[in-house]
Amino acid sequence: MNVDDIVAAKIEAARIRAENAKRRRAALAAARQRGLAARHAQKLRNQASARTTDGTAGVTPTPANDTTEEN
């Protein structure tokens, strides 16, 4: 083997490592997007289930947010 063969082998190995890293990053990015989409969908489902049938938020009356007037 001469020096040119060694250099070519090292360049090829580096190219393969770079391609593998690119594939790995793409797979992780896709998994992250799926996770974020699932998290967002769950948040929207939770918000929808917290609403009552008349469209208002289902808040339990407490002294701080009680809007009933006592006469």
C-alpha positions as CSV (number, residue, x, y, z in Angstrom):
1,M,0.0,0.0,0.0
2,N,1.3,3.4,-0.8
3,V,0.4,6.7,0.8
4,D,-2.3,7.6,-1.7
5,D,-4.2,4.3,-0.9
6,I,-4.0,5.1,2.9
7,V,-5.2,8.7,2.3
8,A,-8.1,7.4,0.1
9,A,-9.1,4.8,2.7
10,K,-9.1,7.5,5.5
11,I,-11.2,9.9,3.3
12,E,-13.7,7.1,2.6
13,A,-13.9,6.2,6.3
14,A,-14.6,9.8,7.1
15,R,-17.3,10.1,4.4
16,I,-19.0,7.0,5.8
17,R,-18.9,8.4,9.4
18,A,-20.4,11.7,8.2
19,E,-23.2,9.9,6.3
20,N,-24.0,7.7,9.4
21,A,-24.0,10.8,11.6
22,K,-26.4,12.6,9.2
23,R,-28.8,9.6,9.2
24,R,-28.7,9.4,12.9
25,R,-29.5,13.1,13.3
26,A,-32.3,12.8,10.8
27,A,-33.8,9.9,12.7
28,L,-33.6,11.8,16.0
29,A,-35.1,14.9,14.5
30,A,-38.0,12.8,13.1
31,A,-38.6,11.2,16.5
32,R,-38.5,14.6,18.2
33,Q,-41.1,16.0,15.8
34,R,-43.4,13.0,16.4
35,G,-43.0,13.5,20.1
36,L,-43.7,17.2,19.9
37,A,-46.8,16.5,17.8
38,A,-48.0,13.9,20.2
39,R,-47.4,16.3,23.2
40,H,-49.2,19.1,21.4
41,A,-52.2,16.9,20.5
42,Q,-52.4,15.7,24.1
43,K,-52.3,19.3,25.4
44,L,-55.2,20.2,23.1
45,R,-57.2,17.2,24.2
46,N,-56.6,18.2,27.8
47,Q,-57.7,21.7,27.1
48,A,-60.8,20.5,25.3
49,S,-61.8,18.2,28.1
50,A,-61.5,21.0,30.7
51,R,-64.2,22.9,28.9
52,T,-67.9,22.5,29.7
53,T,-70.7,22.0,27.2
54,D,-71.5,25.7,26.9
55,G,-67.9,26.5,25.9
56,T,-66.8,28.1,29.1
57,A,-63.8,26.9,31.1
58,G,-64.8,24.4,33.8
59,V,-63.6,26.4,36.8
60,T,-64.6,25.4,40.3
61,P,-66.0,28.5,42.1
62,T,-63.8,29.6,45.0
63,P,-64.0,32.9,46.9
64,A,-61.4,34.3,44.6
65,N,-63.3,33.6,41.3
66,D,-66.9,33.4,42.5
67,T,-68.9,35.7,40.3
68,T,-72.4,35.1,41.9
69,E,-74.0,38.1,43.4
70,E,-75.5,37.8,46.8
71,N,-78.5,40.1,47.5
